[in-house]
Amino acid sequence: MKHPRKLALLAALLSSEALAQRRASAASWLDNLTVTAAGTASWVENLSRTSAEPFRKDAATYELSLGASRHDQLAPNWLLHAGADATLFT
């Protein structure tokens, strides 16, 4: 063999992937919970989209997004994923 190091590396990678397939112990409820939050602030010119100068309105806009999701391995072939999102735009 010309490349025994490459062969050994490939064997190590394949065996580590096989070991990772084993089922882990049950995690607590909070370990499977993911929470996300994002906020933006913007300035909008000519919000009213009119061409008449006296009626143009500029405004500041704010957006807040919140999300939570949870996943749970029910069986080796079944993954339950549930989530909820909320967005506020002013």
N, C-alpha and C positions, 0 to 999 in steps of 0.2 A: 504494500500500500504506500502511496506517495504522500498522502495527507492524513496521518493518524490523528493529529490534533483536531482537524475539522470533523472527522468522524466521531471523535470523543465528544466534541462540543454538540454536535447534532444529537447524539444519543442522550446527553444530559438534558438538552432542551426538551426532547420528546418525553423523557421520563418525568421531568418536572411538571409538564402539562398533564400527564396522566395522574400524577399525585394530586394536582389541584382539583381534579374532578371529584374527589371524595367529598362526601357531604359533611359540612361543618356542623358544629353543635348549634343548638337553637339559640338565636340571638334574642335579646330583650326587645320589648315593643319599641323603645326609643332608638335602638340601634338601627332599625329599618326605616326611620322617619327622616325625610329630607325636607328642609324648609328653605325657601328662596324669597328674596325681596329685592325689588329694584325701583328706583325713583328717577324721574327726569324733570327738568324745568326748561322751558323753551320760551322764546319770544316770537310771536307771529305778527307779521305786518300785513295789513289789509285783510283782516280776518273776515270781514263782511263780503269780500270779493266783488266789490263794486268799483266802477271806474270813475264815479263822481267823487271828487276830492273832499267835499264837505261831509260825505257819509262814510268815509273810510274809518275803520276802527282797528287799532292795534291792541294786542292783548298778550298777557303772559299766560302760558298754559303749564299745568303741572299734572304729572301722571305717577301713580303709585301702583305697583303690582306686587301681590303677595301670592305665594303658592306653597302647598304642602303635599307631599306624596309619601306613600308607604308601599313597600314591596315585601312579599313573603313567599318563600319556597314551600308550596303545599305538598309537592311530591317531586321525585326526580325530574319529571317532564312537565310540571305545572308551576308557573310563577304567577302569583296574584299581584297586580299593580293597581293601586287606587290613589286618586289625587283630587285636589280641589284648587282652583285658582280664583282670584278676585282682582279686579282692576278698577281704579278710581281715576277718572279724567276730569279735570276742571279747567 
